[in-house]
């Protein structure tokens, strides 16, 4: 069940990024280039999934 939740969350995150870029709100707008210790959509999603494991069925 956890694997299905993780997969679904990642797919919804990718869909959200695609929709944002389709409507002109994507990450391709002018931004400074960071070198390290930065959050990407994938690392942020994975971090959230790992953190939510501690809450069990509470969330």
N, CA, C and O atoms as a Tripos MOL2 file, in Angstrom:
@<TRIPOS>MOLECULE
protein
  236   235    59     0     0
PROTEIN
NO_CHARGES

@<TRIPOS>ATOM
      1 N           0.8200   -1.1920    0.0000 N.3       1 UNK1
      2 CA          0.0000    0.0000    0.0000 C.3       1 UNK1
      3 C           0.8650    1.2580    0.0000 C.2       1 UNK1
      4 O           0.5500    2.2330   -0.6820 O.2       1 UNK1
      5 N           1.9610    1.2320    0.7700 N.am      2 UNK2
      6 CA          2.8490    2.3910    0.8360 C.3       2 UNK2
      7 C           3.4850    2.6640   -0.5210 C.2       2 UNK2
      8 O           3.6590    3.8180   -0.9120 O.2       2 UNK2
      9 N           3.8250    1.6090   -1.2280 N.am      3 UNK3
     10 CA          4.4290    1.7720   -2.5480 C.3       3 UNK3
     11 C           3.4510    2.4380   -3.5120 C.2       3 UNK3
     12 O           3.8470    3.2890   -4.3080 O.2       3 UNK3
     13 N           2.2020    2.0630   -3.4450 N.am      4 UNK4
     14 CA          1.1770    2.6650   -4.3040 C.3       4 UNK4
     15 C           1.0010    4.1400   -3.9590 C.2       4 UNK4
     16 O           0.8750    4.9750   -4.8540 O.2       4 UNK4
     17 N           0.9930    4.4680   -2.6580 N.am      5 UNK5
     18 CA          0.8720    5.8650   -2.2350 C.3       5 UNK5
     19 C           2.0510    6.6900   -2.7360 C.2       5 UNK5
     20 O           1.8690    7.7990   -3.2390 O.2       5 UNK5
     21 N           3.2470    6.1540   -2.6000 N.am      6 UNK6
     22 CA          4.4510    6.8680   -3.0410 C.3       6 UNK6
     23 C           4.4160    7.0890   -4.5490 C.2       6 UNK6
     24 O           4.6990    8.1870   -5.0290 O.2       6 UNK6
     25 N           4.0700    6.0540   -5.2830 N.am      7 UNK7
     26 CA          4.0110    6.1700   -6.7400 C.3       7 UNK7
     27 C           2.9590    7.1980   -7.1520 C.2       7 UNK7
     28 O           3.2110    8.0330   -8.0220 O.2       7 UNK7
     29 N           1.7820    7.1370   -6.5280 N.am      8 UNK8
     30 CA          0.6970    8.0630   -6.8550 C.3       8 UNK8
     31 C           1.0930    9.5000   -6.5350 C.2       8 UNK8
     32 O           0.8210   10.4100   -7.3180 O.2       8 UNK8
     33 N           1.7270    9.7020   -5.4010 N.am      9 UNK9
     34 CA          2.1580   11.0490   -5.0200 C.3       9 UNK9
     35 C           3.1750   11.5930   -6.0100 C.2       9 UNK9
     36 O           3.1030   12.7610   -6.3930 O.2       9 UNK9
     37 N           4.1090   10.7720   -6.4250 N.am     10 UNK10
     38 CA          5.1090   11.2180   -7.3980 C.3      10 UNK10
     39 C           4.4630   11.5440   -8.7370 C.2      10 UNK10
     40 O           4.8390   12.5210   -9.3850 O.2      10 UNK10
     41 N           3.4980   10.7390   -9.1540 N.am     11 UNK11
     42 CA          2.8290   11.0030  -10.4310 C.3      11 UNK11
     43 C           2.0080   12.2890  -10.3700 C.2      11 UNK11
     44 O           1.9910   13.0610  -11.3280 O.2      11 UNK11
     45 N           1.3200   12.5240   -9.2330 N.am     12 UNK12
     46 CA          0.5640   13.7680   -9.0800 C.3      12 UNK12
     47 C           1.4990   14.9730   -9.0350 C.2      12 UNK12
     48 O           1.1590   16.0370   -9.5510 O.2      12 UNK12
     49 N           2.6660   14.8190   -8.4260 N.am     13 UNK13
     50 CA          3.6430   15.9080   -8.3850 C.3      13 UNK13
     51 C           4.1250   16.2320   -9.8010 C.2      13 UNK13
     52 O           4.2350   17.4020  -10.1680 O.2      13 UNK13
     53 N           4.4100   15.2050  -10.5860 N.am     14 UNK14
     54 CA          4.8370   15.4300  -11.9660 C.3      14 UNK14
     55 C           3.7200   16.0610  -12.7980 C.2      14 UNK14
     56 O           3.9740   16.9330  -13.6280 O.2      14 UNK14
     57 N           2.4920   15.6190  -12.5740 N.am     15 UNK15
     58 CA          1.3580   16.1950  -13.2730 C.3      15 UNK15
     59 C           1.2010   17.6680  -12.8960 C.2      15 UNK15
     60 O           0.9520   18.5090  -13.7600 O.2      15 UNK15
     61 N           1.3450   17.9750  -11.6300 N.am     16 UNK16
     62 CA          1.2480   19.3580  -11.1730 C.3      16 UNK16
     63 C           2.3190   20.2360  -11.7920 C.2      16 UNK16
     64 O           2.0430   21.3690  -12.1860 O.2      16 UNK16
     65 N           3.5380   19.7250  -11.8800 N.am     17 UNK17
     66 CA          4.6230   20.5000  -12.5140 C.3      17 UNK17
     67 C           4.3350   20.7020  -13.9970 C.2      17 UNK17
     68 O           4.5940   21.7750  -14.5420 O.2      17 UNK17
     69 N           3.8000   19.6700  -14.6510 N.am     18 UNK18
     70 CA          3.4840   19.7880  -16.0700 C.3      18 UNK18
     71 C           2.3790   20.8190  -16.2830 C.2      18 UNK18
     72 O           2.4780   21.6590  -17.1780 O.2      18 UNK18
     73 N           1.3340   20.7580  -15.4720 N.am     19 UNK19
     74 CA          0.2460   21.7370  -15.5930 C.3      19 UNK19
     75 C           0.7420   23.1540  -15.3270 C.2      19 UNK19
     76 O           0.3510   24.0930  -16.0200 O.2      19 UNK19
     77 N           1.5910   23.3060  -14.3360 N.am     20 UNK20
     78 CA          2.1360   24.6350  -14.0320 C.3      20 UNK20
     79 C           2.9280   25.1710  -15.2120 C.2      20 UNK20
     80 O           2.7960   26.3440  -15.5620 O.2      20 UNK20
     81 N           3.7440   24.3340  -15.8290 N.am     21 UNK21
     82 CA          4.5250   24.8100  -16.9700 C.3      21 UNK21
     83 C           3.6310   25.0620  -18.1870 C.2      21 UNK21
     84 O           3.9100   25.9550  -18.9860 O.2      21 UNK21
     85 N           2.5700   24.2860  -18.3270 N.am     22 UNK22
     86 CA          1.6520   24.4780  -19.4530 C.3      22 UNK22
     87 C           0.9190   25.8150  -19.3630 C.2      22 UNK22
     88 O           0.5890   26.4170  -20.3850 O.2      22 UNK22
     89 N           0.6650   26.2740  -18.1410 N.am     23 UNK23
     90 CA         -0.0310   27.5420  -17.9510 C.3      23 UNK23
     91 C           0.9140   28.7060  -17.6620 C.2      23 UNK23
     92 O           0.4740   29.7930  -17.2880 O.2      23 UNK23
     93 N           2.2110   28.4710  -17.8360 N.am     24 UNK24
     94 CA          3.1830   29.5490  -17.7050 C.3      24 UNK24
     95 C           3.6850   29.7970  -16.2990 C.2      24 UNK24
     96 O           4.2730   30.8460  -16.0360 O.2      24 UNK24
     97 N           3.4720   28.8700  -15.3980 N.am     25 UNK25
     98 CA          3.9540   29.0400  -14.0310 C.3      25 UNK25
     99 C           5.0820   28.0730  -13.7120 C.2      25 UNK25
    100 O           5.3380   27.7820  -12.5430 O.2      25 UNK25
    101 N           5.7470   27.5810  -14.7170 N.am     26 UNK26
    102 CA          6.7500   26.5470  -14.5210 C.3      26 UNK26
    103 C           8.0370   27.0650  -13.9260 C.2      26 UNK26
    104 O           8.2000   28.2660  -13.7110 O.2      26 UNK26
    105 N           8.9490   26.1490  -13.6610 N.am     27 UNK27
    106 CA         10.2250   26.4880  -13.0620 C.3      27 UNK27
    107 C          11.2110   27.0270  -14.0850 C.2      27 UNK27
    108 O          12.3400   27.3740  -13.7380 O.2      27 UNK27
    109 N          10.7940   27.0980  -15.3420 N.am     28 UNK28
    110 CA         11.7010   27.5810  -16.3730 C.3      28 UNK28
    111 C          11.7550   29.1060  -16.4480 C.2      28 UNK28
    112 O          12.3940   29.6520  -17.3470 O.2      28 UNK28
    113 N          11.1090   29.7880  -15.5360 N.am     29 UNK29
    114 CA         11.1860   31.2390  -15.4920 C.3      29 UNK29
    115 C          12.5420   31.6450  -14.9620 C.2      29 UNK29
    116 O          13.3040   30.8030  -14.4860 O.2      29 UNK29
    117 N          12.8470   32.9060  -15.0370 N.am     30 UNK30
    118 CA         14.1680   33.3940  -14.6510 C.3      30 UNK30
    119 C          14.4450   33.1130  -13.1800 C.2      30 UNK30
    120 O          13.7340   33.5840  -12.2930 O.2      30 UNK30
    121 N          15.4850   32.3420  -12.9470 N.am     31 UNK31
    122 CA         15.9210   32.0210  -11.5990 C.3      31 UNK31
    123 C          17.4370   31.9950  -11.5760 C.2      31 UNK31
    124 O          18.0900   31.7700  -12.5960 O.2      31 UNK31
    125 N          17.9750   32.2270  -10.4070 N.am     32 UNK32
    126 CA         19.4150   32.1000  -10.2850 C.3      32 UNK32
    127 C          19.7720   30.6180  -10.2120 C.2      32 UNK32
    128 O          18.9900   29.8090   -9.7110 O.2      32 UNK32
    129 N          20.9230   30.2760  -10.6990 N.am     33 UNK33
    130 CA         21.3580   28.8840  -10.7020 C.3      33 UNK33
    131 C          22.0310   28.5720   -9.3730 C.2      33 UNK33
    132 O          23.0290   29.1950   -9.0110 O.2      33 UNK33
    133 N          21.4950   27.6350   -8.6730 N.am     34 UNK34
    134 CA         22.0700   27.2140   -7.4020 C.3      34 UNK34
    135 C          23.0440   26.0690   -7.6390 C.2      34 UNK34
    136 O          22.8700   25.2770   -8.5650 O.2      34 UNK34
    137 N          24.0460   25.9890   -6.8150 N.am     35 UNK35
    138 CA         25.0660   24.9760   -7.0300 C.3      35 UNK35
    139 C          24.8200   23.6990   -6.2500 C.2      35 UNK35
    140 O          24.9930   22.6070   -6.7910 O.2      35 UNK35
    141 N          24.4140   23.8100   -4.9720 N.am     36 UNK36
    142 CA         24.1820   22.6070   -4.1850 C.3      36 UNK36
    143 C          23.3030   22.9470   -2.9930 C.2      36 UNK36
    144 O          23.0080   24.1130   -2.7320 O.2      36 UNK36
    145 N          22.8930   21.9160   -2.2800 N.am     37 UNK37
    146 CA         22.0100   22.0710   -1.1240 C.3      37 UNK37
    147 C          20.7180   22.7910   -1.4940 C.2      37 UNK37
    148 O          20.2610   23.6730   -0.7680 O.2      37 UNK37
    149 N          20.1450   22.4170   -2.6020 N.am     38 UNK38
    150 CA         18.8890   23.0250   -3.0240 C.3      38 UNK38
    151 C          17.8290   21.9430   -3.1610 C.2      38 UNK38
    152 O          18.1420   20.7630   -3.3220 O.2      38 UNK38
    153 N          16.5890   22.3580   -3.0940 N.am     39 UNK39
    154 CA         15.4680   21.4480   -3.2470 C.3      39 UNK39
    155 C          15.0210   21.4320   -4.7010 C.2      39 UNK39
    156 O          14.8200   22.4820   -5.3110 O.2      39 UNK39
    157 N          14.8690   20.2560   -5.2390 N.am     40 UNK40
    158 CA         14.2390   20.0920   -6.5420 C.3      40 UNK40
    159 C          12.8570   19.5020   -6.2750 C.2      40 UNK40
    160 O          12.6130   18.9890   -5.1830 O.2      40 UNK40
    161 N          11.9610   19.5630   -7.2370 N.am     41 UNK41
    162 CA         10.6450   18.9590   -7.0050 C.3      41 UNK41
    163 C          10.7190   17.4890   -6.5990 C.2      41 UNK41
    164 O           9.9460   17.0360   -5.7560 O.2      41 UNK41
    165 N          11.6400   16.7520   -7.1930 N.am     42 UNK42
    166 CA         11.7520   15.3270   -6.8600 C.3      42 UNK42
    167 C          12.2990   15.1010   -5.4560 C.2      42 UNK42
    168 O          11.7930   14.2520   -4.7220 O.2      42 UNK42
    169 N          13.3470   15.8670   -5.0720 N.am     43 UNK43
    170 CA         13.8950   15.6760   -3.7350 C.3      43 UNK43
    171 C          12.9080   16.1400   -2.6730 C.2      43 UNK43
    172 O          12.8370   15.5440   -1.5990 O.2      43 UNK43
    173 N          12.1510   17.1850   -2.9520 N.am     44 UNK44
    174 CA         11.1510   17.6530   -2.0020 C.3      44 UNK44
    175 C          10.0270   16.6310   -1.8420 C.2      44 UNK44
    176 O           9.5560   16.3920   -0.7310 O.2      44 UNK44
    177 N           9.6020   16.0340   -2.9470 N.am     45 UNK45
    178 CA          8.5770   14.9920   -2.8870 C.3      45 UNK45
    179 C           9.0750   13.7950   -2.0900 C.2      45 UNK45
    180 O           8.3630   13.2790   -1.2290 O.2      45 UNK45
    181 N          10.2920   13.3530   -2.3740 N.am     46 UNK46
    182 CA         10.8490   12.2020   -1.6580 C.3      46 UNK46
    183 C          11.0090   12.5050   -0.1720 C.2      46 UNK46
    184 O          10.7440   11.6450    0.6670 O.2      46 UNK46
    185 N          11.4400   13.7170    0.1590 N.am     47 UNK47
    186 CA         11.5740   14.1080    1.5600 C.3      47 UNK47
    187 C          10.2140   14.0550    2.2570 C.2      47 UNK47
    188 O          10.1030   13.5290    3.3640 O.2      47 UNK47
    189 N           9.1930   14.5910    1.6170 N.am     48 UNK48
    190 CA          7.8590   14.5640    2.2000 C.3      48 UNK48
    191 C           7.3420   13.1560    2.4020 C.2      48 UNK48
    192 O           6.7020   12.8620    3.4110 O.2      48 UNK48
    193 N           7.6140   12.2930    1.4540 N.am     49 UNK49
    194 CA          7.1760   10.9010    1.5830 C.3      49 UNK49
    195 C           7.8820   10.2150    2.7470 C.2      49 UNK49
    196 O           7.2600    9.4590    3.4930 O.2      49 UNK49
    197 N           9.1700   10.4730    2.9060 N.am     50 UNK50
    198 CA          9.9210    9.8730    4.0040 C.3      50 UNK50
    199 C           9.4440   10.4150    5.3470 C.2      50 UNK50
    200 O           9.3150    9.6560    6.3080 O.2      50 UNK50
    201 N           9.1820   11.7040    5.4250 N.am     51 UNK51
    202 CA          8.7330   12.3090    6.6710 C.3      51 UNK51
    203 C           7.3470   11.8030    7.0630 C.2      51 UNK51
    204 O           7.0630   11.6240    8.2480 O.2      51 UNK51
    205 N           6.4890   11.5730    6.0790 N.am     52 UNK52
    206 CA          5.1280   11.1420    6.3930 C.3      52 UNK52
    207 C           5.0770    9.7150    6.9270 C.2      52 UNK52
    208 O           4.0730    9.3210    7.5210 O.2      52 UNK52
    209 N           6.1230    8.9410    6.7330 N.am     53 UNK53
    210 CA          6.1530    7.5760    7.2680 C.3      53 UNK53
    211 C           6.0990    7.5720    8.7850 C.2      53 UNK53
    212 O           5.6090    6.6140    9.3820 O.2      53 UNK53
    213 N           6.5940    8.6230    9.4150 N.am     54 UNK54
    214 CA          6.6030    8.6870   10.8630 C.3      54 UNK54
    215 C           5.2330    8.8870   11.4720 C.2      54 UNK54
    216 O           5.0440    8.6350   12.6620 O.2      54 UNK54
    217 N           4.2640    9.3410   10.6730 N.am     55 UNK55
    218 CA          2.9350    9.6010   11.1850 C.3      55 UNK55
    219 C           2.0180    8.3880   11.0730 C.2      55 UNK55
    220 O           0.9150    8.3960   11.6200 O.2      55 UNK55
    221 N           2.4490    7.3750   10.3890 N.am     56 UNK56
    222 CA          1.6370    6.1710   10.2450 C.3      56 UNK56
    223 C           0.3380    6.4640    9.5210 C.2      56 UNK56
    224 O           0.3450    7.1360    8.4900 O.2      56 UNK56
    225 N          -0.7600    5.9790   10.0320 N.am     57 UNK57
    226 CA         -2.0590    6.1810    9.4000 C.3      57 UNK57
    227 C          -2.7130    7.4910    9.8320 C.2      57 UNK57
    228 O          -3.8620    7.7560    9.4790 O.2      57 UNK57
    229 N          -1.9840    8.3150   10.5970 N.am     58 UNK58
    230 CA         -2.5640    9.5450   11.1210 C.3      58 UNK58
    231 C          -2.8280   10.6000   10.0730 C.2      58 UNK58
    232 O          -3.7010   11.4470   10.2610 O.2      58 UNK58
    233 N          -2.1060   10.5710    8.9850 N.am     59 UNK59
    234 CA         -2.3030   11.6000    7.9430 C.3      59 UNK59
    235 C          -2.8390   11.0140    6.6830 C.2      59 UNK59
    236 O          -3.0610   11.7370    5.7120 O.2      59 UNK59
@<TRIPOS>BOND
     1     1     2 1
     2     2     3 1
     3     3     4 2
     4     3     5 am
     5     5     6 1
     6     6     7 1
     7     7     8 2
     8     7     9 am
     9     9    10 1
    10    10    11 1
    11    11    12 2
    12    11    13 am
    13    13    14 1
    14    14    15 1
    15    15    16 2
    16    15    17 am
    17    17    18 1
    18    18    19 1
    19    19    20 2
    20    19    21 am
    21    21    22 1
    22    22    23 1
    23    23    24 2
    24    23    25 am
    25    25    26 1
    26    26    27 1
    27    27    28 2
    28    27    29 am
    29    29    30 1
    30    30    31 1
    31    31    32 2
    32    31    33 am
    33    33    34 1
    34    34    35 1
    35    35    36 2
    36    35    37 am
    37    37    38 1
    38    38    39 1
    39    39    40 2
    40    39    41 am
    41    41    42 1
    42    42    43 1
    43    43    44 2
    44    43    45 am
    45    45    46 1
    46    46    47 1
    47    47    48 2
    48    47    49 am
    49    49    50 1
    50    50    51 1
    51    51    52 2
    52    51    53 am
    53    53    54 1
    54    54    55 1
    55    55    56 2
    56    55    57 am
    57    57    58 1
    58    58    59 1
    59    59    60 2
    60    59    61 am
    61    61    62 1
    62    62    63 1
    63    63    64 2
    64    63    65 am
    65    65    66 1
    66    66    67 1
    67    67    68 2
    68    67    69 am
    69    69    70 1
    70    70    71 1
    71    71    72 2
    72    71    73 am
    73    73    74 1
    74    74    75 1
    75    75    76 2
    76    75    77 am
    77    77    78 1
    78    78    79 1
    79    79    80 2
    80    79    81 am
    81    81    82 1
    82    82    83 1
    83    83    84 2
    84    83    85 am
    85    85    86 1
    86    86    87 1
    87    87    88 2
    88    87    89 am
    89    89    90 1
    90    90    91 1
    91    91    92 2
    92    91    93 am
    93    93    94 1
    94    94    95 1
    95    95    96 2
    96    95    97 am
    97    97    98 1
    98    98    99 1
    99    99   100 2
   100    99   101 am
   101   101   102 1
   102   102   103 1
   103   103   104 2
   104   103   105 am
   105   105   106 1
   106   106   107 1
   107   107   108 2
   108   107   109 am
   109   109   110 1
   110   110   111 1
   111   111   112 2
   112   111   113 am
   113   113   114 1
   114   114   115 1
   115   115   116 2
   116   115   117 am
   117   117   118 1
   118   118   119 1
   119   119   120 2
   120   119   121 am
   121   121   122 1
   122   122   123 1
   123   123   124 2
   124   123   125 am
   125   125   126 1
   126   126   127 1
   127   127   128 2
   128   127   129 am
   129   129   130 1
   130   130   131 1
   131   131   132 2
   132   131   133 am
   133   133   134 1
   134   134   135 1
   135   135   136 2
   136   135   137 am
   137   137   138 1
   138   138   139 1
   139   139   140 2
   140   139   141 am
   141   141   142 1
   142   142   143 1
   143   143   144 2
   144   143   145 am
   145   145   146 1
   146   146   147 1
   147   147   148 2
   148   147   149 am
   149   149   150 1
   150   150   151 1
   151   151   152 2
   152   151   153 am
   153   153   154 1
   154   154   155 1
   155   155   156 2
   156   155   157 am
   157   157   158 1
   158   158   159 1
   159   159   160 2
   160   159   161 am
   161   161   162 1
   162   162   163 1
   163   163   164 2
   164   163   165 am
   165   165   166 1
   166   166   167 1
   167   167   168 2
   168   167   169 am
   169   169   170 1
   170   170   171 1
   171   171   172 2
   172   171   173 am
   173   173   174 1
   174   174   175 1
   175   175   176 2
   176   175   177 am
   177   177   178 1
   178   178   179 1
   179   179   180 2
   180   179   181 am
   181   181   182 1
   182   182   183 1
   183   183   184 2
   184   183   185 am
   185   185   186 1
   186   186   187 1
   187   187   188 2
   188   187   189 am
   189   189   190 1
   190   190   191 1
   191   191   192 2
   192   191   193 am
   193   193   194 1
   194   194   195 1
   195   195   196 2
   196   195   197 am
   197   197   198 1
   198   198   199 1
   199   199   200 2
   200   199   201 am
   201   201   202 1
   202   202   203 1
   203   203   204 2
   204   203   205 am
   205   205   206 1
   206   206   207 1
   207   207   208 2
   208   207   209 am
   209   209   210 1
   210   210   211 1
   211   211   212 2
   212   211   213 am
   213   213   214 1
   214   214   215 1
   215   215   216 2
   216   215   217 am
   217   217   218 1
   218   218   219 1
   219   219   220 2
   220   219   221 am
   221   221   222 1
   222   222   223 1
   223   223   224 2
   224   223   225 am
   225   225   226 1
   226   226   227 1
   227   227   228 2
   228   227   229 am
   229   229   230 1
   230   230   231 1
   231   231   232 2
   232   231   233 am
   233   233   234 1
   234   234   235 1
   235   235   236 2
@<TRIPOS>SUBSTRUCTURE
     1 UNK1         2 RESIDUE 1 A UNK
     2 UNK2         6 RESIDUE 1 A UNK
     3 UNK3        10 RESIDUE 1 A UNK
     4 UNK4        14 RESIDUE 1 A UNK
     5 UNK5        18 RESIDUE 1 A UNK
     6 UNK6        22 RESIDUE 1 A UNK
     7 UNK7        26 RESIDUE 1 A UNK
     8 UNK8        30 RESIDUE 1 A UNK
     9 UNK9        34 RESIDUE 1 A UNK
    10 UNK10       38 RESIDUE 1 A UNK
    11 UNK11       42 RESIDUE 1 A UNK
    12 UNK12       46 RESIDUE 1 A UNK
    13 UNK13       50 RESIDUE 1 A UNK
    14 UNK14       54 RESIDUE 1 A UNK
    15 UNK15       58 RESIDUE 1 A UNK
    16 UNK16       62 RESIDUE 1 A UNK
    17 UNK17       66 RESIDUE 1 A UNK
    18 UNK18       70 RESIDUE 1 A UNK
    19 UNK19       74 RESIDUE 1 A UNK
    20 UNK20       78 RESIDUE 1 A UNK
    21 UNK21       82 RESIDUE 1 A UNK
    22 UNK22       86 RESIDUE 1 A UNK
    23 UNK23       90 RESIDUE 1 A UNK
    24 UNK24       94 RESIDUE 1 A UNK
    25 UNK25       98 RESIDUE 1 A UNK
    26 UNK26      102 RESIDUE 1 A UNK
    27 UNK27      106 RESIDUE 1 A UNK
    28 UNK28      110 RESIDUE 1 A UNK
    29 UNK29      114 RESIDUE 1 A UNK
    30 UNK30      118 RESIDUE 1 A UNK
    31 UNK31      122 RESIDUE 1 A UNK
    32 UNK32      126 RESIDUE 1 A UNK
    33 UNK33      130 RESIDUE 1 A UNK
    34 UNK34      134 RESIDUE 1 A UNK
    35 UNK35      138 RESIDUE 1 A UNK
    36 UNK36      142 RESIDUE 1 A UNK
    37 UNK37      146 RESIDUE 1 A UNK
    38 UNK38      150 RESIDUE 1 A UNK
    39 UNK39      154 RESIDUE 1 A UNK
    40 UNK40      158 RESIDUE 1 A UNK
    41 UNK41      162 RESIDUE 1 A UNK
    42 UNK42      166 RESIDUE 1 A UNK
    43 UNK43      170 RESIDUE 1 A UNK
    44 UNK44      174 RESIDUE 1 A UNK
    45 UNK45      178 RESIDUE 1 A UNK
    46 UNK46      182 RESIDUE 1 A UNK
    47 UNK47      186 RESIDUE 1 A UNK
    48 UNK48      190 RESIDUE 1 A UNK
    49 UNK49      194 RESIDUE 1 A UNK
    50 UNK50      198 RESIDUE 1 A UNK
    51 UNK51      202 RESIDUE 1 A UNK
    52 UNK52      206 RESIDUE 1 A UNK
    53 UNK53      210 RESIDUE 1 A UNK
    54 UNK54      214 RESIDUE 1 A UNK
    55 UNK55      218 RESIDUE 1 A UNK
    56 UNK56      222 RESIDUE 1 A UNK
    57 UNK57      226 RESIDUE 1 A UNK
    58 UNK58      230 RESIDUE 1 A UNK
    59 UNK59      234 RESIDUE 1 A UNK
